[in-house]
Amino acid sequence: MLLFTPGPTPVPENVRKAMADVTIHHRTPEFEAIFERARALLFRLFKTDEVVMLSSSGTGAMEAAVTNLTATKILTVNAGKFGERFGKIAVAHGIANVELKYAWDTPAKVEDIEAALQADSDIDAIAIQISESAGGLRHPVEKIAAAAKVIRPGIMIIADGITAVGVEPIDVTNIDCLIAGSQKALMLPPGLAILGLSTAAIAKIGSGKGYYLNLASEIKQQRKNTTAYTAATTLIIGLEAILNEIDESGFDALYTVTEKRAKATREALKAIGLHIYPNTPAASMTTIDDANASEIRTMLKTEFGVNVAGGQDHLKGKIFRINQMGLIEPYESAWVVNSVELALHRLGRRDYDATATKIFNEVFFGL
Ligand SMILES: *Cc1c(COP(=O)(O)O)cnc(C)c1O
């Protein structure tokens, strides 16, 4: 079965092997050397002033960012499940929160953020997804961040890049906290979250907030290539392996091929009459909204060996999402779009003529 969900993504064989060795102790020069190499590679990936790893799923890093970087009030952008989560985290911690809500296919508007900041001088942090995975949407985070800093230079911009880091280049000039998670674009098992931080963010963190998710104590230890608590050694070994593999051909090469594959997939599916759900599709996934979404998804799984994701909440049974993150062979994606075309044939919607495969190949290989 081809795992084509936008997280978790398949773990490459060499990474699985790297993680299969005997357990090593985390307080040893041997592990610290691995940690140091993983950290150096993370700096190349994130391009931020500091990086911190946490043993948690992505949500742990979201929580750490909200609690450590907000002093008075946070503005959260909710255009899907993950944006909504930032607001829920604030509420859970009793942090004052203003929410900007959008339909799940609609990106946040720079003007709305500007207006919200002008209306409320207490807001000292903004949390937003780069790619909102609920609908496969790309928010204009870099533009929002730049505009927000003009109005309030000290504001903290928290960018959830869990389905963006390792997918596309991100301009971190105005971003203070960039979040990634192991099981999405980094092609690792779940359980490791990473935050890239600006110097301004480190200053604002000060002595940190909370206990396990206190970023100050982690920064202090991780600068010495160790962790405040037991490190997720296996995942960090895997992280070093995957980042090394990507680094061989370069991160930019990965971004280029991902963009090309995402475009080829969108064009192939449009050519067989399907509709791309988000107004601004992220490169991380291809989301189709369709009256037969549920039947197509089931058919892909039971007849054609392809596992794609469905939708949540009001989009349950109304969309399906095809992963574009990680190292994916073009022959895998060509089979996925072909399978969708076969499903449409089975549903009596369209006679099969291999259009999807043809268009995918034309766009991907530039025929
Ligand atoms: C997957 C995901 C998360 C984090 O989810 P976890 O299940 O905690 O790893 C957060 N934001 C986005 C955009 C995601 O896709």
The ligand as an SDF file (V2000), in Angstrom:
LIG
                    3D

 15 15  0  0  0  0  0  0  0  0999 V2000
    0.2560   17.6230   11.7990 C   0  0  0  0  0  0  0  0  0  0  0  0
    0.2160   19.0640   12.0770 C   0  0  0  0  0  0  0  0  0  0  0  0
    0.3860   19.5930   13.3680 C   0  0  0  0  0  0  0  0  0  0  0  0
    0.7480   18.8250   14.6050 C   0  0  0  0  0  0  0  0  0  0  0  0
    0.1140   17.7190   14.8830 O   0  0  0  0  0  0  0  0  0  0  0  0
    0.6940   16.5930   15.8370 P   0  0  0  0  0  0  0  0  0  0  0  0
   -0.3280   15.5470   15.6560 O   0  0  0  0  0  0  0  0  0  0  0  0
    0.7400   17.1350   17.2050 O   0  0  0  0  0  0  0  0  0  0  0  0
    2.0580   16.2220   15.3420 O   0  0  0  0  0  0  0  0  0  0  0  0
    0.3360   20.9500   13.5190 C   0  0  0  0  0  0  0  0  0  0  0  0
    0.1550   21.7680   12.4900 N   0  0  0  0  0  0  0  0  0  0  0  0
    0.0230   21.3210   11.2300 C   0  0  0  0  0  0  0  0  0  0  0  0
   -0.1460   22.3080   10.1210 C   0  0  0  0  0  0  0  0  0  0  0  0
    0.0330   19.9540   10.9770 C   0  0  0  0  0  0  0  0  0  0  0  0
   -0.1050   19.5090    9.7260 O   0  0  0  0  0  0  0  0  0  0  0  0
  1  2  1  0
  2  3  1  0
  2 14  2  0
  3  4  1  0
  3 10  2  0
  4  5  1  0
  5  6  1  0
  6  7  2  0
  6  8  1  0
  6  9  1  0
 10 11  1  0
 11 12  2  0
 12 13  1  0
 12 14  1  0
 14 15  1  0
M  END
$$$$
